[in-house]
Amino acid sequence: MITLTKQDLIRLGFGPTQSQNIIRMSKYHMVQQGYSYYNSKRLGRVPVHAVEEILGISLDYTPLNEVSANG
């Protein structure tokens, strides 16, 4: 499962506050789906599919470690 952080969203072009809000909403969405793991204030990483559901768009995202390993 590929996950995103606030810093990843900033690299994709979102602002810092907007990125933080997207992570918060994605965590809330995951908790509503029954994943209580995401109910942690210290957790700042969410699945890409959760962010895509919040934004309503598909993200073309490749994690940095895959880019450096392949490129």
Phi, psi and omega in degrees: 000129179271135181239163179234150172242175176302318181295324177297317179295323177297318177297333179278354175113359177277152177286164182301314181291318178298319179297316179298318179294322178296318178298314179301312181295324179293320177297316179299317179300316180294321178297319179296333178277359176103006179266084184295344177305326183278006179271025181256132179291334184276346182280126182235025183230129182227156178295146179302320183297329178292319178295318179298322178293322179293314183281334182077019178225162176267131181265136173265088188236129173239122179303148182301322181294330177286325180295313182290330180285328183260347189236000000 
